[in-house]
Amino acid sequence: MSSSKTKKRQSRKKKPAKKYPLKVEKIGKKFGGLSAVNDVSFSIEKGSITGLIGPNGAGKSTTFDLITGITNPDTGSVKFDGEDITGKRPYQIANVGLVRTFQITRELKEMTVMENVMLAPKNQIGQRLSSVLLGGGRRKVESQEAELLEKAWETLDIFHLDKLANEYAGNLSGGQRKLLEMARVMMMDPSMILLDEPMAGVNPTLKKQIITLIKKLSKDGYTFLLVEHDMDVVMNHCNPIIVMHNGGVILEGTPTEISTNEKVIDAYLGGSE
């Protein structure tokens, strides 16, 4: 990694940040009169790997959608780094550093791995004709593209995708697609990442690789909130854990507290789908 890039990452760590960058306050959402999410509140601590679990139909994915602007809440608010982002569009929320992945990956199958990650960075001069004509022209575009290409190679190296840079994304395995989606997210310079079932369809070897990367990025100051059904992953690598059931939060605690709580056990063994 170049010294300039290292300095940028070090400077990011030194910036003052909120202890709880994400605050969800009493959000609710109904679909056709049925309550999918009801009065949900929680705060996510900076640098944590927080798990969001619950049986199918608990409201986890809808909560992700409400936080990231895919769907607007009927009630409540979402604040990120002290800014109210309730009702903002997904790209506006991503631009302030809060990004997400999806349970079903959304790679551009007919483009290469490198092309996929090069599309992700925000504020690219070459994407706007006015910037090309009025903002410095071709030289400025080429300079930025060179910087982004260097960053893309570094990112692909981190996610062990550099040898697949020229491979079409549609030819990747399920686990490699998960890595590609995370790599694209990192190209957007986030401070917090929401992962929707990052281990789904991933073989054990790549699963360990993804966990290692998440833990390393967490130590570097990135914050994670992940929905995951693999309880071994959640119990061994997430702390705290938030449990949802029937659209609401029933408990937040450590892995030990979660695994021994009767409400949680009942939700999983007797909860509705």
C-alpha positions in Angstrom: 0.0 0.0 0.0 1.3 3.4 -0.9 2.4 5.9 1.8 -0.2 8.4 0.6 -3.0 5.9 1.1 -1.7 4.9 4.5 -1.6 8.5 5.6 -5.2 9.0 4.4 -6.4 6.0 6.4 -4.5 7.1 9.5 -5.9 10.6 9.3 -9.4 9.1 9.1 -8.8 7.3 12.4 -7.7 10.6 14.1 -10.9 12.4 13.2 -13.3 12.8 16.2 -16.3 10.6 15.8 -19.6 9.9 17.7 -19.4 7.0 20.2 -22.7 5.8 18.8 -22.8 6.9 15.1 -26.1 5.2 14.3 -29.2 5.9 16.4 -32.5 4.3 15.5 -35.4 5.8 17.4 -38.8 4.3 17.5 -39.0 3.5 13.8 -42.1 1.8 12.5 -43.5 0.6 9.2 -46.8 -0.9 8.0 -47.5 -2.7 4.8 -51.2 -3.0 3.9 -52.2 -2.5 7.5 -49.8 -5.1 8.8 -46.9 -3.9 11.1 -43.6 -5.1 9.7 -41.5 -3.0 12.2 -42.9 -1.6 15.3 -41.3 1.0 17.6 -37.7 -0.2 17.1 -34.9 1.6 18.8 -31.2 0.9 19.2 -27.8 2.6 19.0 -24.7 1.1 17.4 -21.3 1.8 19.0 -18.4 2.9 16.8 -16.0 0.1 15.8 -18.4 -2.6 17.0 -19.5 -5.7 15.1 -23.2 -5.8 16.1 -25.4 -8.7 15.2 -29.1 -8.3 14.3 -30.9 -11.7 14.6 -34.4 -13.1 14.8 -36.6 -15.7 13.2 -37.8 -15.3 9.6 -40.4 -12.5 9.4 -39.0 -10.7 12.5 -38.4 -7.5 10.6 -34.7 -7.5 10.2 -34.4 -6.8 6.5 -37.2 -4.2 6.7 -35.2 -2.5 9.4 -32.2 -2.4 7.2 -34.3 -0.9 4.4 -35.6 1.8 6.7 -32.1 2.7 7.9 -30.7 2.9 4.4 -33.5 4.7 2.6 -34.8 1.8 0.5 -38.1 2.3 2.4 -39.2 5.3 4.4 -40.5 4.7 8.0 -44.0 5.7 8.9 -42.8 6.7 12.4 -39.6 7.4 14.2 -36.2 8.6 13.0 -32.7 7.5 12.0 -29.7 9.5 12.9 -26.2 9.0 11.6 -23.2 10.9 13.1 -25.8 13.3 14.6 -27.5 14.0 11.3 -31.1 13.1 10.8 -31.2 10.9 7.7 -34.8 9.8 7.9 -36.4 9.8 4.5 -33.2 10.6 2.6 -32.6 8.7 -0.6 -30.1 5.7 -0.5 -27.4 7.5 -2.5 -27.6 10.5 -0.1 -27.2 8.2 2.9 -24.3 6.4 1.2 -22.6 9.7 0.6 -22.5 10.5 4.3 -20.7 7.1 5.0 -23.5 4.7 5.8 -23.6 1.9 3.2 -25.0 -1.6 2.9 -24.8 -4.9 1.1 -27.7 -7.1 0.1 -28.6 -10.7 0.9 -28.8 -11.4 -2.9 -25.7 -9.8 -4.4 -26.1 -7.2 -7.0 -23.0 -7.4 -9.1 -23.0 -6.4 -12.7 -22.5 -9.8 -14.2 -21.4 -8.8 -17.7 -18.7 -6.5 -16.4 -15.3 -7.5 -14.9 -14.5 -7.5 -11.3 -12.3 -4.4 -11.8 -15.1 -2.6 -13.7 -17.5 -3.4 -10.9 -15.4 -1.8 -8.2 -14.4 1.2 -10.4 -18.1 2.1 -10.7 -18.5 2.4 -6.9 -16.6 5.6 -5.8 -18.7 8.7 -5.4 -18.1 12.1 -7.0 -16.3 10.8 -10.1 -15.6 13.8 -12.4 -15.9 11.7 -15.6 -19.5 10.8 -14.8 -20.6 14.4 -15.2 -20.2 16.2 -18.5 -20.3 19.6 -16.8 -17.4 18.7 -14.6 -15.4 17.6 -17.6 -16.1 20.8 -19.6 -15.9 23.3 -16.7 -14.0 21.6 -13.9 -10.5 21.0 -15.3 -11.2 18.9 -18.4 -9.6 15.7 -19.5 -6.4 15.9 -17.4 -8.3 16.2 -14.2 -10.5 13.2 -15.1 -7.4 11.1 -16.0 -5.7 12.1 -12.7 -8.7 11.0 -10.7 -9.1 7.8 -12.6 -5.4 6.9 -12.0 -6.0 7.5 -8.2 -9.1 5.4 -8.2 -7.4 2.6 -10.2 -4.7 2.4 -7.6 -7.3 2.3 -4.8 -9.2 -0.4 -6.7 -6.1 -2.6 -6.9 -5.4 -2.1 -3.2 -9.0 -3.0 -2.4 -9.1 -6.1 -4.5 -5.9 -7.2 -2.9 -7.4 -6.8 0.6 -10.4 -8.9 -0.5 -8.2 -11.5 -2.3 -9.8 -10.6 -5.6 -6.8 -9.1 -7.4 -6.2 -12.2 -9.4 -9.8 -12.1 -10.6 -9.7 -8.5 -11.7 -10.3 -9.3 -15.3 -12.8 -12.1 -14.7 -16.5 -11.4 -15.4 -18.4 -10.9 -12.2 -21.1 -13.4 -13.4 -18.5 -16.2 -13.3 -17.6 -15.8 -9.6 -18.7 -18.2 -6.9 -21.3 -17.2 -4.3 -18.6 -16.4 -1.8 -16.5 -14.4 -4.2 -19.6 -12.4 -5.1 -20.0 -11.5 -1.4 -16.4 -10.4 -1.3 -16.9 -8.3 -4.5 -19.9 -6.6 -3.0 -17.9 -5.8 0.2 -15.0 -4.5 -2.0 -17.4 -2.2 -3.9 -18.8 -0.9 -0.6 -15.2 -0.1 0.6 -14.6 1.9 -2.5 -17.3 4.3 -1.3 -15.2 5.3 1.7 -17.8 4.3 4.3 -17.5 4.6 8.1 -20.3 2.1 8.8 -21.4 -0.9 6.8 -24.6 -2.9 7.1 -24.2 -6.5 5.9 -27.3 -8.5 5.0 -26.5 -12.2 5.5 -22.9 -12.0 4.4 -22.4 -15.7 5.0 -25.3 -17.0 3.0 -24.2 -19.4 0.3 -20.6 -19.1 1.3 -18.3 -22.1 1.6 -16.4 -22.6 4.9 -13.0 -21.3 3.6 -14.4 -18.1 2.2 -16.6 -17.7 5.3 -13.4 -17.6 7.5 -11.9 -15.1 5.0 -14.9 -12.8 5.3 -15.0 -13.0 9.1 -11.2 -12.2 9.2 -11.7 -9.1 7.0 -14.7 -7.8 9.0 -12.7 -8.2 12.3 -9.7 -6.4 10.8 -11.8 -3.5 9.4 -13.5 -3.2 12.8 -10.1 -2.8 14.5 -9.3 -0.1 11.9 -12.4 1.8 13.1 -15.1 0.7 10.8 -18.5 -0.1 12.3 -20.6 -3.1 11.3 -24.2 -4.1 11.8 -25.0 -7.5 10.3 -28.1 -9.6 9.8 -27.0 -13.2 9.9 -28.6 -16.6 10.4 -25.4 -18.5 11.1 -25.5 -18.6 14.9 -21.9 -19.8 15.2 -20.7 -16.6 13.4 -23.0 -14.4 15.4 -22.2 -15.8 18.8 -18.5 -16.0 18.2 -17.9 -12.7 16.4 -20.7 -10.2 17.2 -21.0 -8.2 20.4 -23.5 -6.9 21.2 -26.4 -8.8 19.6 -29.9 -7.3 19.0 -32.8 -9.8 18.8 -35.9 -9.0 16.9 -39.3 -10.9 16.9 -42.6 -9.9 15.4 -41.3 -6.6 14.2 -39.9 -5.4 17.6 -36.7 -5.7 19.6 -37.0 -8.1 22.4 -33.5 -8.1 23.8 -30.0 -6.6 23.3 -27.0 -8.0 25.1 -23.8 -10.1 25.0 -23.7 -13.5 23.3 -23.9 -15.2 26.7 -27.0 -13.1 27.7 -28.7 -13.8 24.3 -28.0 -17.5 24.3 -29.4 -18.1 27.8 -32.5 -15.8 27.6 -35.9 -17.5 27.6 -37.5 -14.9 25.4 -34.9 -15.5 22.7 -35.2 -19.3 23.0 -39.0 -19.1 22.7 -38.7 -16.7 19.7 -36.6 -19.2 17.8 -38.3 -22.4 18.9 -41.9 -21.2 18.9 -41.8 -17.9 16.9 -43.9 -17.3 13.9 -42.4 -17.4 10.4 
